[in-house]
Amino acid sequence: MVVLLEHITSDFRQALRADKARSACRLSGSCRSGAATSHQEPRMTTATPHTEPERTIDDARERIDALDDRIIGLVQERMAVSAVVQQTRITSGGRRVSLSREMEILGRYRDALGKPGTALAMTLLELCRGRI
């Protein structure tokens, strides 16, 4: 999971760097016709200064929405797999929940994400316990 997060954040950082590079040309006074004097403020030729941050935010939010959709899908898949494990354990005479297994999961999330990871894992475990 950590590797996936590193990959996602590095892709996003690369996209931001490329966006900043494109903005630098538009902000440069030398891109305009005629020489710019040192006291003139650089202006964008194709967009107002307010559109770049808005576009960056819109692009990032779109990516966040796509990531959230993937996360929700993975949680739903995890819930389904967990239901199979629980049903199999009950059918074979065992308990629905394995507390030692849940402790392993809590530790994994805590190690990867810190204290908030524990809370996330608790929520995930609660969702996956379901009602069989």
N, C-alpha and C positions, 0 to 999 in steps of 0.2 A: 504494500500500500504506500509506503514511504517513497519507493522508487517511482510509482505512478504519480504521486503528488509532485515529486521533483521534476518529472518529465513535463507535467502539465504546466507548472509554474515557469520552467525554463522556456517552453514554447511561448507562453504569454509574454515573458520578458523580451524574447526575440521579436515578437510582433510589435511590442511597444517601442523597441529601439528602431525598427524599420519605419514605424509611423513617425517618430521624432525626426529621423533623417529626411523623410519626405517633407515634413513641416519646415525644416531648416531652410530648404531652397525657397519655399514660398514666403518665408519670413525675411529672407535676405533682400536688402535694398538693391543689390546689384542685379537682381532678376528683372527689375523694372526697366523700361526704356528710359534713357537719360541717367546721368550720374547722380548718385545720392550724396548729399553733403553729410558731414559727420553729425550735425545737430538734428537731422531728420530721424524720426522714429521709423523703424522698418515696418512695412505693412504687408499683409498677405494679399497676393494678387488674385487668388481663386476663391478665397473664403475669408470670412471675418474671423478675428482671433477667438471668438466664442464657439465656433463650430468644431475646432479640433478637439478641445476637451470633451465636448458633447458627443462627438463621434467616437472618441476613445471610450467614454463611459458606456455609450450604447453598444459598442462592439463587445466590451467586457461583460456587460449585463447579458447580452445574447449568449456569450460563451458560458456564463454562470448558469443560465437557464438550461442550456444543453447538458452541462455537467450535472445539474440537479436532476434532470430527467434520467440520466444514466444511473445516478446514485439511487434514485427511487426504484428503478428497475432492478438494480442489484439487491436492494433490500427486499423487494418482493420475491426475488429468486431465492434469497437466503431464507426467507420465511417458509417457502415451499419445501426446500431441502430439509430445514429443521423439522417441519411437520412430519416428513417421512421418517426421520431419525426417531422422533418422539413416538410415533405410532408403532414403529418396529420394536422399540424398547418396551412399550406397554404390552404389545402382543407376546413378547417373549418373557413376560412376567416381571419386568423391571420397572423402575420409576420413570416418569415422563421427563424429569429434569435431572441432569447430572451436575451437582453443585461443584465438583472438582473441575469439570470441563468448563463451567461458567467462570470459575476463578482463573483458569488459563486464558480465556478470552479477555477478561478484564485486565489481566496483566499485559497481554499483547497490545491492547489499545492504549493502556497507560504508558507503556514503554515507547510506543510510536508517537503518541500525541500529548503526553503529559496528563495532568490532572483532568482537563476537559475530555480527554480520551476515555477516562473511566466513566464519566457521565454519559458519553455517547454510547459506550458499550452497554451500559445498564439499560439505556433506552432500546438499543438494538435487541438485547436479550429479552426484554419485556415484550417487544413486538413479535419476536420469534417463538416465544413460549406458546402463544395462541391458545386456542380452546379445542382440545380434541375430545 
